[in-house]
Amino acid sequence: MAEAPANQGESYVSLEDVCLRFTAEEWGLLDDAQKLLYHNVMLENFSLVLSLGLPISKSLPGTQPSINI
């Protein structure tokens, strides 16, 4: 998890803070209900982040996008 910024009134949220990542093997072990739950939770996280109304920048592959809140 990222270190707290110098300005304590501002924090950063990255995709890694709100996302679980599965390996192909782990994903294969999930049943359909678990995959649907994962999908729904990720959609809810995405919607909540968008609802903040803050600009979201695209990042290059291999980098972490972050949003100031």
N, CA, C and O atoms as a CHARMM CRD file, in Angstrom:
* protein
*
  276
    1    1 MET  N      0.83800  -1.17000   0.00000 PROA 1      0.00000
    2    1 MET  CA     0.00000   0.00000   0.00000 PROA 1      0.00000
    3    1 MET  C      0.88700   1.23800   0.00000 PROA 1      0.00000
    4    1 MET  O      1.97400   1.22200   0.57800 PROA 1      0.00000
    5    2 ALA  N      0.43700   2.30000  -0.63700 PROA 2      0.00000
    6    2 ALA  CA     1.23200   3.51200  -0.76900 PROA 2      0.00000
    7    2 ALA  C      1.38200   4.21600   0.57300 PROA 2      0.00000
    8    2 ALA  O      0.51300   4.12100   1.44000 PROA 2      0.00000
    9    3 GLU  N      2.49900   4.92500   0.73100 PROA 3      0.00000
   10    3 GLU  CA     2.72700   5.70400   1.93900 PROA 3      0.00000
   11    3 GLU  C      1.81500   6.92100   1.94300 PROA 3      0.00000
   12    3 GLU  O      1.39500   7.40300   0.89100 PROA 3      0.00000
   13    4 ALA  N      1.51600   7.40800   3.13500 PROA 4      0.00000
   14    4 ALA  CA     0.67200   8.59400   3.25700 PROA 4      0.00000
   15    4 ALA  C      1.40400   9.80400   2.69800 PROA 4      0.00000
   16    4 ALA  O      2.59300   9.97600   2.96500 PROA 4      0.00000
   17    5 PRO  N      0.71500  10.65500   1.92100 PROA 5      0.00000
   18    5 PRO  CA     1.35500  11.86000   1.39400 PROA 5      0.00000
   19    5 PRO  C      1.68300  12.83300   2.51900 PROA 5      0.00000
   20    5 PRO  O      1.13600  12.73800   3.61700 PROA 5      0.00000
   21    6 ALA  N      2.58500  13.77100   2.22900 PROA 6      0.00000
   22    6 ALA  CA     2.99800  14.75900   3.21900 PROA 6      0.00000
   23    6 ALA  C      1.80200  15.57400   3.70400 PROA 6      0.00000
   24    6 ALA  O      1.69800  15.87500   4.89400 PROA 6      0.00000
   25    7 ASN  N      0.90000  15.93300   2.79200 PROA 7      0.00000
   26    7 ASN  CA    -0.29800  16.68100   3.14800 PROA 7      0.00000
   27    7 ASN  C     -1.34100  15.68100   3.63000 PROA 7      0.00000
   28    7 ASN  O     -1.92400  14.96000   2.81900 PROA 7      0.00000
   29    8 GLN  N     -1.58200  15.62700   4.92100 PROA 8      0.00000
   30    8 GLN  CA    -2.49100  14.62800   5.48900 PROA 8      0.00000
   31    8 GLN  C     -3.93200  14.81500   5.04800 PROA 8      0.00000
   32    8 GLN  O     -4.73700  13.89700   5.20600 PROA 8      0.00000
   33    9 GLY  N     -4.28600  15.97000   4.50000 PROA 9      0.00000
   34    9 GLY  CA    -5.63300  16.20200   4.01900 PROA 9      0.00000
   35    9 GLY  C     -5.88500  15.58100   2.65800 PROA 9      0.00000
   36    9 GLY  O     -7.01200  15.61900   2.16500 PROA 9      0.00000
   37   10 GLU  N     -4.87900  15.02200   2.05300 PROA 10     0.00000
   38   10 GLU  CA    -4.98800  14.46300   0.70500 PROA 10     0.00000
   39   10 GLU  C     -4.46100  13.03400   0.73300 PROA 10     0.00000
   40   10 GLU  O     -3.40700  12.76100   1.30700 PROA 10     0.00000
   41   11 SER  N     -5.19200  12.14100   0.11800 PROA 11     0.00000
   42   11 SER  CA    -4.72300  10.76100   0.03500 PROA 11     0.00000
   43   11 SER  C     -4.87500  10.27300  -1.40000 PROA 11     0.00000
   44   11 SER  O     -5.55600  10.89900  -2.21200 PROA 11     0.00000
   45   12 TYR  N     -4.24800   9.17200  -1.69600 PROA 12     0.00000
   46   12 TYR  CA    -4.26000   8.61800  -3.03400 PROA 12     0.00000
   47   12 TYR  C     -4.83700   7.21600  -3.00400 PROA 12     0.00000
   48   12 TYR  O     -4.55400   6.43000  -2.10000 PROA 12     0.00000
   49   13 VAL  N     -5.64500   6.91600  -4.00100 PROA 13     0.00000
   50   13 VAL  CA    -6.20900   5.58900  -4.14600 PROA 13     0.00000
   51   13 VAL  C     -5.73800   5.04900  -5.47900 PROA 13     0.00000
   52   13 VAL  O     -5.85900   5.71600  -6.50700 PROA 13     0.00000
   53   14 SER  N     -5.20600   3.85500  -5.46200 PROA 14     0.00000
   54   14 SER  CA    -4.78400   3.23000  -6.70600 PROA 14     0.00000
   55   14 SER  C     -5.68300   2.03100  -6.98400 PROA 14     0.00000
   56   14 SER  O     -6.42000   1.57100  -6.11100 PROA 14     0.00000
   57   15 LEU  N     -5.61000   1.55000  -8.17900 PROA 15     0.00000
   58   15 LEU  CA    -6.37600   0.36100  -8.54900 PROA 15     0.00000
   59   15 LEU  C     -6.03800  -0.79500  -7.60800 PROA 15     0.00000
   60   15 LEU  O     -6.90900  -1.59200  -7.26000 PROA 15     0.00000
   61   16 GLU  N     -4.79100  -0.88200  -7.20600 PROA 16     0.00000
   62   16 GLU  CA    -4.36400  -1.95600  -6.31000 PROA 16     0.00000
   63   16 GLU  C     -5.06500  -1.89300  -4.95700 PROA 16     0.00000
   64   16 GLU  O     -5.19900  -2.91400  -4.28300 PROA 16     0.00000
   65   17 ASP  N     -5.51300  -0.70200  -4.55200 PROA 17     0.00000
   66   17 ASP  CA    -6.20500  -0.55200  -3.27300 PROA 17     0.00000
   67   17 ASP  C     -7.61500  -1.11400  -3.30100 PROA 17     0.00000
   68   17 ASP  O     -8.14900  -1.46900  -2.25000 PROA 17     0.00000
   69   18 VAL  N     -8.22700  -1.20500  -4.45900 PROA 18     0.00000
   70   18 VAL  CA    -9.63100  -1.61100  -4.54700 PROA 18     0.00000
   71   18 VAL  C     -9.84600  -2.82700  -5.45000 PROA 18     0.00000
   72   18 VAL  O    -10.98500  -3.14900  -5.78700 PROA 18     0.00000
   73   19 CYS  N     -8.79100  -3.48700  -5.83500 PROA 19     0.00000
   74   19 CYS  CA    -8.91000  -4.58400  -6.80000 PROA 19     0.00000
   75   19 CYS  C     -8.19200  -5.82800  -6.29600 PROA 19     0.00000
   76   19 CYS  O     -7.08600  -5.75300  -5.76200 PROA 19     0.00000
   77   20 LEU  N     -8.82500  -6.94500  -6.47000 PROA 20     0.00000
   78   20 LEU  CA    -8.17400  -8.23200  -6.23500 PROA 20     0.00000
   79   20 LEU  C     -7.74700  -8.78900  -7.57900 PROA 20     0.00000
   80   20 LEU  O     -8.47700  -8.68500  -8.56500 PROA 20     0.00000
   81   21 ARG  N     -6.58600  -9.36800  -7.61600 PROA 21     0.00000
   82   21 ARG  CA    -6.11100  -9.97800  -8.85600 PROA 21     0.00000
   83   21 ARG  C     -5.93600 -11.47700  -8.63400 PROA 21     0.00000
   84   21 ARG  O     -5.38000 -11.92000  -7.62900 PROA 21     0.00000
   85   22 PHE  N     -6.42000 -12.22600  -9.58900 PROA 22     0.00000
   86   22 PHE  CA    -6.30000 -13.68400  -9.52900 PROA 22     0.00000
   87   22 PHE  C     -5.35900 -14.15500 -10.61900 PROA 22     0.00000
   88   22 PHE  O     -5.33600 -13.59000 -11.71200 PROA 22     0.00000
   89   23 THR  N     -4.58700 -15.18200 -10.32900 PROA 23     0.00000
   90   23 THR  CA    -3.82600 -15.83800 -11.38500 PROA 23     0.00000
   91   23 THR  C     -4.82400 -16.63600 -12.22300 PROA 23     0.00000
   92   23 THR  O     -5.96500 -16.84400 -11.80900 PROA 23     0.00000
   93   24 ALA  N     -4.39500 -17.07500 -13.38600 PROA 24     0.00000
   94   24 ALA  CA    -5.27200 -17.89000 -14.23200 PROA 24     0.00000
   95   24 ALA  C     -5.68900 -19.16200 -13.49300 PROA 24     0.00000
   96   24 ALA  O     -6.82700 -19.61700 -13.61800 PROA 24     0.00000
   97   25 GLU  N     -4.77100 -19.72400 -12.73300 PROA 25     0.00000
   98   25 GLU  CA    -5.08000 -20.93900 -11.98000 PROA 25     0.00000
   99   25 GLU  C     -6.12500 -20.65300 -10.89400 PROA 25     0.00000
  100   25 GLU  O     -7.08100 -21.41200 -10.73200 PROA 25     0.00000
  101   26 GLU  N     -5.93800 -19.55900 -10.15300 PROA 26     0.00000
  102   26 GLU  CA    -6.89200 -19.19700  -9.10900 PROA 26     0.00000
  103   26 GLU  C     -8.27300 -18.91300  -9.69900 PROA 26     0.00000
  104   26 GLU  O     -9.28900 -19.35600  -9.16300 PROA 26     0.00000
  105   27 TRP  N     -8.30000 -18.16900 -10.81200 PROA 27     0.00000
  106   27 TRP  CA    -9.57100 -17.84600 -11.47000 PROA 27     0.00000
  107   27 TRP  C    -10.29100 -19.12300 -11.88700 PROA 27     0.00000
  108   27 TRP  O    -11.51100 -19.22500 -11.76200 PROA 27     0.00000
  109   28 GLY  N     -9.53600 -20.08600 -12.37800 PROA 28     0.00000
  110   28 GLY  CA   -10.11900 -21.35400 -12.80400 PROA 28     0.00000
  111   28 GLY  C    -10.74000 -22.14700 -11.66500 PROA 28     0.00000
  112   28 GLY  O    -11.61600 -22.98100 -11.89000 PROA 28     0.00000
  113   29 LEU  N    -10.28800 -21.88900 -10.44300 PROA 29     0.00000
  114   29 LEU  CA   -10.83100 -22.59200  -9.28100 PROA 29     0.00000
  115   29 LEU  C    -12.12800 -21.98000  -8.76000 PROA 29     0.00000
  116   29 LEU  O    -12.83000 -22.60100  -7.96100 PROA 29     0.00000
  117   30 LEU  N    -12.44900 -20.77400  -9.20500 PROA 30     0.00000
  118   30 LEU  CA   -13.68700 -20.12000  -8.76800 PROA 30     0.00000
  119   30 LEU  C    -14.88300 -20.70400  -9.50500 PROA 30     0.00000
  120   30 LEU  O    -14.79900 -21.02900 -10.68900 PROA 30     0.00000
  121   31 ASP  N    -15.99700 -20.83300  -8.79200 PROA 31     0.00000
  122   31 ASP  CA   -17.20900 -21.27300  -9.48700 PROA 31     0.00000
  123   31 ASP  C    -17.90100 -20.04900 -10.09700 PROA 31     0.00000
  124   31 ASP  O    -17.48000 -18.91600  -9.86500 PROA 31     0.00000
  125   32 ASP  N    -18.94600 -20.27900 -10.86400 PROA 32     0.00000
  126   32 ASP  CA   -19.61400 -19.18100 -11.57400 PROA 32     0.00000
  127   32 ASP  C    -20.15500 -18.11500 -10.62700 PROA 32     0.00000
  128   32 ASP  O    -20.08500 -16.92500 -10.93500 PROA 32     0.00000
  129   33 ALA  N    -20.69300 -18.52300  -9.48100 PROA 33     0.00000
  130   33 ALA  CA   -21.22900 -17.55200  -8.52200 PROA 33     0.00000
  131   33 ALA  C    -20.12100 -16.65600  -7.97100 PROA 33     0.00000
  132   33 ALA  O    -20.33100 -15.45800  -7.78600 PROA 33     0.00000
  133   34 GLN  N    -18.94600 -17.22700  -7.70900 PROA 34     0.00000
  134   34 GLN  CA   -17.81900 -16.43800  -7.20500 PROA 34     0.00000
  135   34 GLN  C    -17.30700 -15.46800  -8.25700 PROA 34     0.00000
  136   34 GLN  O    -16.94600 -14.33500  -7.93600 PROA 34     0.00000
  137   35 LYS  N    -17.27300 -15.90500  -9.50800 PROA 35     0.00000
  138   35 LYS  CA   -16.83700 -15.01400 -10.59700 PROA 35     0.00000
  139   35 LYS  C    -17.82200 -13.86300 -10.78300 PROA 35     0.00000
  140   35 LYS  O    -17.41300 -12.72800 -11.02500 PROA 35     0.00000
  141   36 LEU  N    -19.11800 -14.15300 -10.66900 PROA 36     0.00000
  142   36 LEU  CA   -20.13800 -13.11200 -10.79300 PROA 36     0.00000
  143   36 LEU  C    -20.02600 -12.11900  -9.63400 PROA 36     0.00000
  144   36 LEU  O    -20.14500 -10.91200  -9.84100 PROA 36     0.00000
  145   37 LEU  N    -19.79900 -12.61700  -8.42900 PROA 37     0.00000
  146   37 LEU  CA   -19.62500 -11.74000  -7.27400 PROA 37     0.00000
  147   37 LEU  C    -18.41800 -10.82400  -7.48600 PROA 37     0.00000
  148   37 LEU  O    -18.50400  -9.62300  -7.23100 PROA 37     0.00000
  149   38 TYR  N    -17.30500 -11.37700  -7.94600 PROA 38     0.00000
  150   38 TYR  CA   -16.10600 -10.58100  -8.23000 PROA 38     0.00000
  151   38 TYR  C    -16.43100  -9.48700  -9.24600 PROA 38     0.00000
  152   38 TYR  O    -16.07600  -8.32300  -9.05500 PROA 38     0.00000
  153   39 HSD  N    -17.10100  -9.87000 -10.31400 PROA 39     0.00000
  154   39 HSD  CA   -17.47200  -8.91900 -11.36800 PROA 39     0.00000
  155   39 HSD  C    -18.32100  -7.78200 -10.78900 PROA 39     0.00000
  156   39 HSD  O    -18.06700  -6.61000 -11.06800 PROA 39     0.00000
  157   40 ASN  N    -19.32400  -8.12900  -9.98900 PROA 40     0.00000
  158   40 ASN  CA   -20.22200  -7.12200  -9.41700 PROA 40     0.00000
  159   40 ASN  C    -19.49200  -6.19100  -8.44800 PROA 40     0.00000
  160   40 ASN  O    -19.75100  -4.98700  -8.43700 PROA 40     0.00000
  161   41 VAL  N    -18.59400  -6.73000  -7.64400 PROA 41     0.00000
  162   41 VAL  CA   -17.83100  -5.90200  -6.70300 PROA 41     0.00000
  163   41 VAL  C    -16.91200  -4.94900  -7.45800 PROA 41     0.00000
  164   41 VAL  O    -16.79700  -3.78200  -7.08300 PROA 41     0.00000
  165   42 MET  N    -16.25800  -5.42400  -8.51300 PROA 42     0.00000
  166   42 MET  CA   -15.36900  -4.55900  -9.29300 PROA 42     0.00000
  167   42 MET  C    -16.16500  -3.45100  -9.98800 PROA 42     0.00000
  168   42 MET  O    -15.69400  -2.31600 -10.07300 PROA 42     0.00000
  169   43 LEU  N    -17.35800  -3.76500 -10.48400 PROA 43     0.00000
  170   43 LEU  CA   -18.21200  -2.73300 -11.08800 PROA 43     0.00000
  171   43 LEU  C    -18.63200  -1.69300 -10.05500 PROA 43     0.00000
  172   43 LEU  O    -18.66000  -0.49700 -10.34300 PROA 43     0.00000
  173   44 GLU  N    -18.95500  -2.15500  -8.85700 PROA 44     0.00000
  174   44 GLU  CA   -19.34000  -1.22000  -7.80400 PROA 44     0.00000
  175   44 GLU  C    -18.16400  -0.31900  -7.42300 PROA 44     0.00000
  176   44 GLU  O    -18.34000   0.88700  -7.25700 PROA 44     0.00000
  177   45 ASN  N    -16.97800  -0.88800  -7.28400 PROA 45     0.00000
  178   45 ASN  CA   -15.79200  -0.07900  -6.97700 PROA 45     0.00000
  179   45 ASN  C    -15.55600   0.96600  -8.06100 PROA 45     0.00000
  180   45 ASN  O    -15.28900   2.13000  -7.76200 PROA 45     0.00000
  181   46 PHE  N    -15.65600   0.54800  -9.31200 PROA 46     0.00000
  182   46 PHE  CA   -15.45700   1.46600 -10.43000 PROA 46     0.00000
  183   46 PHE  C    -16.48800   2.59100 -10.39000 PROA 46     0.00000
  184   46 PHE  O    -16.14200   3.75900 -10.57000 PROA 46     0.00000
  185   47 SER  N    -17.74600   2.24300 -10.15700 PROA 47     0.00000
  186   47 SER  CA   -18.81200   3.25100 -10.09300 PROA 47     0.00000
  187   47 SER  C    -18.57500   4.24000  -8.95600 PROA 47     0.00000
  188   47 SER  O    -18.77600   5.44300  -9.12200 PROA 47     0.00000
  189   48 LEU  N    -18.14800   3.73300  -7.80200 PROA 48     0.00000
  190   48 LEU  CA   -17.89000   4.60900  -6.66300 PROA 48     0.00000
  191   48 LEU  C    -16.73500   5.57100  -6.94500 PROA 48     0.00000
  192   48 LEU  O    -16.80000   6.74400  -6.57800 PROA 48     0.00000
  193   49 VAL  N    -15.69000   5.08200  -7.59000 PROA 49     0.00000
  194   49 VAL  CA   -14.56400   5.94600  -7.93200 PROA 49     0.00000
  195   49 VAL  C    -15.01800   7.00500  -8.93000 PROA 49     0.00000
  196   49 VAL  O    -14.66900   8.17700  -8.78700 PROA 49     0.00000
  197   50 LEU  N    -15.78600   6.60900  -9.93200 PROA 50     0.00000
  198   50 LEU  CA   -16.28600   7.57800 -10.90400 PROA 50     0.00000
  199   50 LEU  C    -17.19200   8.61500 -10.25500 PROA 50     0.00000
  200   50 LEU  O    -17.19600   9.77500 -10.66800 PROA 50     0.00000
  201   51 SER  N    -17.95400   8.21600  -9.25400 PROA 51     0.00000
  202   51 SER  CA   -18.88000   9.13600  -8.60700 PROA 51     0.00000
  203   51 SER  C    -18.16800  10.27300  -7.88600 PROA 51     0.00000
  204   51 SER  O    -18.78800  11.28800  -7.56900 PROA 51     0.00000
  205   52 LEU  N    -16.89000  10.11700  -7.62800 PROA 52     0.00000
  206   52 LEU  CA   -16.12000  11.18500  -6.99000 PROA 52     0.00000
  207   52 LEU  C    -15.96400  12.38500  -7.91000 PROA 52     0.00000
  208   52 LEU  O    -15.70200  13.49600  -7.44900 PROA 52     0.00000
  209   53 GLY  N    -16.12400  12.16300  -9.21700 PROA 53     0.00000
  210   53 GLY  CA   -16.04900  13.25100 -10.17700 PROA 53     0.00000
  211   53 GLY  C    -14.65500  13.79600 -10.39700 PROA 53     0.00000
  212   53 GLY  O    -14.49300  14.90600 -10.90500 PROA 53     0.00000
  213   54 LEU  N    -13.66600  13.04200 -10.02800 PROA 54     0.00000
  214   54 LEU  CA   -12.28600  13.47700 -10.19400 PROA 54     0.00000
  215   54 LEU  C    -11.72900  12.98000 -11.52300 PROA 54     0.00000
  216   54 LEU  O    -12.16600  11.94900 -12.03500 PROA 54     0.00000
  217   55 PRO  N    -10.77000  13.70700 -12.08000 PROA 55     0.00000
  218   55 PRO  CA   -10.17700  13.24300 -13.33500 PROA 55     0.00000
  219   55 PRO  C     -9.41800  11.94100 -13.11900 PROA 55     0.00000
  220   55 PRO  O     -8.72200  11.76300 -12.12000 PROA 55     0.00000
  221   56 ILE  N     -9.56900  11.05600 -14.06100 PROA 56     0.00000
  222   56 ILE  CA    -8.86500   9.77900 -14.03000 PROA 56     0.00000
  223   56 ILE  C     -7.98300   9.73500 -15.26100 PROA 56     0.00000
  224   56 ILE  O     -8.45600   9.90500 -16.38500 PROA 56     0.00000
  225   57 SER  N     -6.70900   9.50900 -15.04200 PROA 57     0.00000
  226   57 SER  CA    -5.80400   9.46200 -16.18000 PROA 57     0.00000
  227   57 SER  C     -5.50700   8.02100 -16.54000 PROA 57     0.00000
  228   57 SER  O     -5.41400   7.15100 -15.67400 PROA 57     0.00000
  229   58 LYS  N     -5.36100   7.78600 -17.82200 PROA 58     0.00000
  230   58 LYS  CA    -4.94200   6.47500 -18.29100 PROA 58     0.00000
  231   58 LYS  C     -3.45200   6.36600 -18.03900 PROA 58     0.00000
  232   58 LYS  O     -2.72100   7.34900 -18.15400 PROA 58     0.00000
  233   59 SER  N     -3.01500   5.19900 -17.70400 PROA 59     0.00000
  234   59 SER  CA    -1.58800   5.01200 -17.48700 PROA 59     0.00000
  235   59 SER  C     -1.05200   4.01100 -18.49300 PROA 59     0.00000
  236   59 SER  O     -1.80400   3.27200 -19.12900 PROA 59     0.00000
  237   60 LEU  N      0.22100   4.00600 -18.61600 PROA 60     0.00000
  238   60 LEU  CA     0.87200   3.06800 -19.51400 PROA 60     0.00000
  239   60 LEU  C      0.85400   1.68300 -18.90200 PROA 60     0.00000
  240   60 LEU  O      0.80900   1.54700 -17.68000 PROA 60     0.00000
  241   61 PRO  N      0.88900   0.64400 -19.74000 PROA 61     0.00000
  242   61 PRO  CA     0.91500  -0.71400 -19.19900 PROA 61     0.00000
  243   61 PRO  C      2.06300  -0.87700 -18.21200 PROA 61     0.00000
  244   61 PRO  O      3.18000  -0.42200 -18.45900 PROA 61     0.00000
  245   62 GLY  N      1.77300  -1.53100 -17.09000 PROA 62     0.00000
  246   62 GLY  CA     2.79500  -1.76700 -16.08600 PROA 62     0.00000
  247   62 GLY  C      2.90300  -0.66200 -15.05100 PROA 62     0.00000
  248   62 GLY  O      3.71900  -0.75600 -14.13400 PROA 62     0.00000
  249   63 THR  N      2.08800   0.39300 -15.17900 PROA 63     0.00000
  250   63 THR  CA     2.10600   1.46400 -14.19100 PROA 63     0.00000
  251   63 THR  C      0.79200   1.46900 -13.44100 PROA 63     0.00000
  252   63 THR  O     -0.19500   0.89500 -13.90400 PROA 63     0.00000
  253   64 GLN  N      0.77100   2.11400 -12.28300 PROA 64     0.00000
  254   64 GLN  CA    -0.43400   2.18700 -11.47900 PROA 64     0.00000
  255   64 GLN  C     -1.09300   3.55000 -11.63300 PROA 64     0.00000
  256   64 GLN  O     -0.48700   4.57200 -11.30900 PROA 64     0.00000
  257   65 PRO  N     -2.33600   3.57600 -12.13000 PROA 65     0.00000
  258   65 PRO  CA    -3.05100   4.84600 -12.14400 PROA 65     0.00000
  259   65 PRO  C     -3.44400   5.20300 -10.72000 PROA 65     0.00000
  260   65 PRO  O     -3.69000   4.30700  -9.91300 PROA 65     0.00000
  261   66 SER  N     -3.50800   6.47500 -10.39200 PROA 66     0.00000
  262   66 SER  CA    -3.96200   6.86700  -9.05900 PROA 66     0.00000
  263   66 SER  C     -4.90000   8.05800  -9.20000 PROA 66     0.00000
  264   66 SER  O     -4.86700   8.78900 -10.18900 PROA 66     0.00000
  265   67 ILE  N     -5.72700   8.22800  -8.19300 PROA 67     0.00000
  266   67 ILE  CA    -6.71400   9.30300  -8.17400 PROA 67     0.00000
  267   67 ILE  C     -6.52300  10.05000  -6.86600 PROA 67     0.00000
  268   67 ILE  O     -6.46400   9.42900  -5.80500 PROA 67     0.00000
  269   68 ASN  N     -6.42800  11.35300  -6.92300 PROA 68     0.00000
  270   68 ASN  CA    -6.32400  12.16900  -5.71000 PROA 68     0.00000
  271   68 ASN  C     -7.69700  12.31600  -5.09800 PROA 68     0.00000
  272   68 ASN  O     -8.65500  12.65800  -5.79100 PROA 68     0.00000
  273   69 ILE  N     -7.80600  12.05600  -3.78000 PROA 69     0.00000
  274   69 ILE  CA    -9.07300  12.30300  -3.08500 PROA 69     0.00000
  275   69 ILE  C     -8.80400  13.06800  -1.81700 PROA 69     0.00000
  276   69 ILE  O     -9.73600  13.38200  -1.07600 PROA 69     0.00000
